Amino acid sequence: MDVLFTWSVLAIWVLYEARVKGIRHGWIALALGVVPGVATGFAVYLLLRLNQEA
């Protein structure tokens, strides 16, 4: 149950920042959050975000 909730929070965050900050390719992090796990998706999203904000 908490895995689904955590993935949902990650999805809401990714979608929000895609609209507000224009972060692209967040769907990759969401897909990785489903298969290997939410921690992997979160780490990938932070790396994507870091590269795009610089």
C-alpha positions, 0 to 999 in steps of 0.5 A: 500500500505504501509503495502505491502511495509513494509512487503516486506522490512521485507522479504528482510531483513530476507532473506538477514540475513538468507544468510549472518548471518545464522539466521534460522526460519525467515519464522515464522516472515514473516508468522506472518507479513502476518496474525497479522501484520508487527509489530508482525512479526518484533518483533518476528524476532528481538527476533529470531535474538537476541537468535541466535546471543548470 
